[in-house]
Amino acid sequence: MEGIYSLSNNNSSLHAGGTGLAETARILEGRSLAKEKRLQLKAAVAAFVEKTGFPPGLAITLIGDDPSSIAYTRTLIKTATDLGYKAFQHALPGAVSLDEFRDEITRLNTDPTIHGITVQWPTPPHITFEDVVSVLDPRKDVDGYNPMLLGRLYEQLDTFVPATPLGGMQLVQHYGYNLRGKSCLLIGHGVTVGRPLLALLLAEHASLMIVDQSTPRDLFRLYASQADFIFCAAGAPGIVTGDMVKPGVVIIDFGTSEVGDRLVGDADFESLLPVAAAITPMPGGTGPMTNVTLLGNVLKAARQQNGL
């Protein structure tokens, strides 16, 4: 194993830019893999409960009444409960002061029945990302956002890997792709997806190009035309189109945007279908992997906090 997060499958015959391209791209759906991971996790949680006498505990802190956050929290709690976790919504009013927020998180930090804490976004403007990560106990920061945890990720040391990029990379592994030496374009370098994803790609010995929405369009198109794999994490709907990529590219799309009544990704799915070798759909691609990967981090935290 080349690194603690290595996902390579050197026996795979699948690769970008190969011969015999299909008329439409292979759809890299995530639901079936997520179902498989949930079954594995349920068994692992049951074994933990049998050994300790209590379930892994997850607190989901929700500040305010953002509808998307409320819906996500409800789904996460149901999934966690079905798998044997103790999970609950830790709701705070949108007007909560920064000091009150810190006090609440400190209380969760010291509660031995809570092994993982996740804070839902968006937070009110007066509670910043830095405020959140600075108060969370790194041992319970199952989102992996603490700078120390991110540093450990870049050093390929044991840590909590943010769920969305890790789940996407597990999807890449599941479909048999080897990134070693491949030309990989990363679009977006935000702290929640892009930066941890960069660390995971580096661990795979990928040949990297990095752009974002501020990159000049001609340079953006040049890099896109050279990439064997494109990882989209910009949150910009349709920023990658079929006319800018080479035949046989593999598209892994983490972007999520609401356009009218539709949920779309950064990749223009329809125009890429006849060009790409494979592409993740939106929804149903990388998204289904996020919850199960996050809950895997919670179980890991519970084990660590109990010396297992």
ZIVENFEN-V988429 format. One record per backbone hydrogen bond with DSSP energy under -1.0 kcal/mol. CO is the residue of the C=O (numbers start at 1). NH is the residue of the N-H. Records with the same first field share a line. If there is no record, write none. Layout:
CO = NH / NH
//
This chain:
3 = 6
9 = 12
26 = 279
27 = 29
30 = 34
31 = 35
32 = 36
33 = 37
34 = 38
35 = 39
36 = 40
37 = 41
38 = 42
39 = 43
40 = 44
41 = 45
42 = 46
43 = 47
44 = 48
45 = 49
46 = 50
47 = 51
48 = 52
49 = 53
56 = 86
57 = 115 / 116
58 = 88
59 = 118
60 = 90
61 = 120
62 = 92
66 = 70
67 = 71
68 = 72
69 = 73
70 = 74
71 = 75
72 = 76
73 = 77
74 = 78
75 = 79
76 = 80
77 = 81
78 = 82
79 = 83
80 = 85
81 = 84
86 = 58
88 = 60
90 = 62
92 = 64
93 = 96
97 = 101
98 = 102
99 = 103
100 = 104
101 = 105
102 = 106
103 = 107
104 = 108
105 = 109
106 = 110
111 = 114
116 = 59
118 = 61
124 = 127
128 = 132
129 = 133
130 = 134
132 = 136
137 = 140
140 = 117 / 142
141 = 144
146 = 150
147 = 151
148 = 152
149 = 153
150 = 154
151 = 155
152 = 157
153 = 156
162 = 166
163 = 167
164 = 168
165 = 169
166 = 170
167 = 171
168 = 172
169 = 173
170 = 174
171 = 175
172 = 177
173 = 176
179 = 182
182 = 207
183 = 228 / 229
184 = 209
185 = 231
186 = 211
187 = 233
190 = 195
193 = 197
194 = 198
195 = 199
196 = 200
197 = 201
198 = 202
199 = 203
201 = 206
202 = 205
205 = 181
207 = 184
209 = 186
211 = 188
212 = 215
216 = 220
217 = 221
218 = 222
219 = 223
220 = 224
221 = 225
223 = 226
228 = 250
229 = 185
230 = 252
231 = 187
232 = 254
236 = 239
240 = 268
241 = 244
246 = 249
248 = 17
249 = 277 / 278
250 = 230
251 = 280
252 = 232
257 = 264
259 = 262
262 = 259
264 = 257
265 = 238
266 = 240
267 = 269
268 = 272
269 = 273
272 = 275 / 276
273 = 25
275 = 248
277 = 26
278 = 251
279 = 28
284 = 30
286 = 289
287 = 290
289 = 293
290 = 294
291 = 295
292 = 296
293 = 297
294 = 298
295 = 299
296 = 300
297 = 301
298 = 302
299 = 303
300 = 304
301 = 305
303 = 308
304 = 307
//
